[in-house]
Amino acid sequence: MSYCINPDCSKPKNPPTLSHCQNCGAELLLRGRYRMIRALGRGGFGATFLARDELLPGKPPCVIKQLRPSAEAPHILDMARDLFKREAKILGMIGNHPQLPRLLDYFESGQEFFLVQEYINGLTLQQEVKRGGPFTEAGVKQFLSEILSMVQYVHDNHVIHRDIKPANIIRRDQDKKLVLIDFGAVKDKVNPAQAANSDQTALTAYAIGTPGYAPPEQMAMRPVYASDIYALGVTCIYLLSGKAPKDLNYDPNTGELLWREQVHISDHFAGVLQKMLEISVKHRYQSVEAIHRDLDLEPYMESLAQNMAFPSAAVSASNGFSNGSGPVSGPSGHPAISNSGGSPSSRMAAAIRARRERSHSGAKNVAPLVPSHNGTPSPRPKVAPATLLTSDDVKQKYTKGRRDFSLQTFKDLDLQRTLLVEVNFNQSKLPSANFQGADLSNANFGRANLNRANLRNAKLVKAYFHYANLEGADLRGANLVHACLSNANLRGANLCGADLTGALISDDQLAMARTNWSTVMPNGRRGML
């Protein structure tokens, strides 16, 4: 089909071989090479179209963005031209990133401006939520781990995106990676003085961003890098709740979004989001690195406190938690980690491993020395080894409301046909565990050891298996719709008959696993690779 881009055309659809619109006579082959197929979106200052480049072999698809000023006044056209050139310049500068669209061409024709970009095939995160429902906390953390590096790249190039939102983030079908699109509202430098003196015309309003996702300083034409961080925070709330900012209440005194009761997340992660969503710029995160640091401090703090073989009030400096005078408070009141050696989570994990090794070693009856209140070493009370939880223990605790079983070691676990929705087995050891027929929707198995586990016919919708060991696991007939299997070890795993629709999994991972004609691939089609 050929699509007419004349805004006054009442019948824009045409046969695919025509050179001029049969309704209004407008030229259909833009610049002699681009044939519009259909409209992707329209706004007050133009439209976006899916097109084909008929001069290239195979006529590959592309996206053409049309900027059409609403007035013909010379100064409006000049501003439109400047805005157009700025977007083209920035796309050309940052388009080498594999998760940002490449600029293919740009030109002016008849007082209209056109950008030609790489076409990204896939669903936006807004579409994903509408089709599959809200994300889990683990899913949003996975989203942040990927999107933050892209935003960092944009900021490192002295660019503010200014329109980050779920509709502008696509999960590419080809490799399931996120792609940040629509740089029409970008600002290529931070210059509040210049922004304050600029004309507040209808065209400058085009570059403000999306109300609800844009923070107050951006709506006042004074964007900074932290403005993108605010938009990311609102995006996280949408992914967690399925509610756009217009559907959330605001504090009438501060203008803050009232989102906390709309989501079910840990207190620490809520603290991170709260700081991303600060109305005041000076109290908001100033950089992507700061968010990374705070997210790294929280590998399931509550479960760590339960599994540590020592009281939190007497943690020694040698384990990297305090200076000998008690634990130092971190975000949300959690113990802070010292800055020496490795990431906070790796140091915490090392401390736990060391403590467990001592409690199970031949020297288990020797009480290690710890600093007393006056600095003199004194014996630490002996601590009994952690008790392994049985299948019945897990069922009973889950029934009473416990969901967190992370960092645990299990033996001969048999939980077949058990309801375990949103259970957390993050970093737990579950070799040969039996989960056959269990409902594990939204479960967190990040970095867990599920070697040779039985997950046959289990419901694993939106389950999180990031870096999990699933070698030799039986996943026949499992429902893995929208599950996150990124970087999971699937060597020898049996995925025959499994449903992987929308799952985050690579072709290399699938090649290591066993599949057959009844396996539903991430693209929704049945059959082997």
C-alpha positions, 0 to 999 in steps of 0.5 A: 500500500502507498499512504498519502501524507497530505494532511488534507487528503480524505482517502490516503490509502492507495495501491502500492504501485501508484506514483501519485495519490488517486484522491488528491494528486499528491506525490506518493514517492517522497524524494523519489525513493521513500514510499509511505506504508502507513501512519504510526502516529500524529501530533500537533506538529507533524506525523510519523510513518512507516515507509520503505526505501525503494532504492535499496535492495529488498526495499527495507523498512524505515521510519520517516518523521515529518515536522510540519509547522502550524504557521507559515510565519518566517520566524516559525519556519526558522525555529522549525528548521533549527529544531529539525537540524538539531534533532538530525545532528544529535541522532547522527552523533549518538546513533552509533549506540546499538540500542538507539535508532540510527539516522539514515537521511534528513531533508527539507521539502516544501516547507516540511522537514523529514527525518529518516530513521532505522525501523525498530520492530517490537512492542513498546513497554506501554504495549507490553503492560497493556497486553501482559499486565504490570511488571514485578519489582525484579522485572523493573530492576531488570529494566533499570539495569538496561535502560540506565546504561543507555541514558548514561550514554546519552548524558555522556554526549551532553544530551538530555532526552526530555521525553522518556516514557513507556511509549518511547521504549521498544523491546526489539523483537530481534534480540529482546533488547530495549531501544530508546526512541523519539529524540524530537524533544532532545536538548543538546546542552544544559543552559538554563539562562538561554532556556529562560530567555527563549520565546515561549511559542507553540513550537518551543512547547513541542520540545517540552516533553510529555506532561506527567513524565516531565518534571516541573523544571522541564515544563518551565523550559529549564531541563537538566540531566536529572529531568530524565531521571524523574521521567525514568522514575515515573516510567517505573511507576507505570511499569509496576502499577499499569497506571499512567501519571494522569491516573494517579493522585498528586499532593496538592501542596507539593505536586508530588505523585502519590504512588506508594500504595499503588505498587508492592515493592521492597522499602529499599527500592521504594526509597530509590524510586522516591529519590528519582521522583523528587520534585526538587531537583537538588534532592533528586538523583543527579546522575545515573551512577548514583542510582546504580550505587543505591540499587547495588546496595540492596540484594534483598536486605531483609533476607540477608538479615535473616540469613546472616549468622551474626547480629547486625548490631555487632558486625565487625569492621573486618567484614566491611560493615562498620567502624567498630562502633556499630553499623552505619545507616545506609538508605532506608535505614539499612546497614551501609557497606564500607567502600573497600574492595568490590561492589557492596553486594559482593562484599556483603555476600563474601561476608556471609560466605565467610561467616557460614564457612566458619560456622560449619568448619572444624573450628566452629567451637572457637569464638572469634574476637570482636571489638567491644565498646571500649575497643578491646577484643572480646569473644563473639558468642558462638552461633549455631549453623543455619537450619535447612528449611524443609518442603513443609517449612516452605509451604507453612511459611508461605501460607503465613505470608512469607515470600522471601526465601532468598540465599537459602540452601535446600535439599530434596525440596518437593513443592510440586503443584504448590501455589508459590506466586511471587516467591523469592528464591534469589541466589538460593541453592535448589538442585534437583528441586521438584516444582512440577505443576507449581504456580510460580508466576512472578517468582524471582529465581535470579542467580539461583542454582536450579541444576536438574530441577523439575519445572515440568508444566510449572506456571512461570509467567513473568518469572525472573531467571536472570543468571540462574543455573538451569542446566539439565532442568526439565521445563517441558510444558512450562508456561514461561510467557514474558519470563526473563531468562537473560544470561541464564545457563540453559545447557541441556535444559528441556524446553520441549512444549514450553511456551516462551512467548515474549520471554527474554531469551537469546538464540544462543541460549535456545541453541543450548537447550532442547526444543521441538515442534511444540515449543512456542518461541518468543515470537509466538511461533511454534517450532525449533530454531 
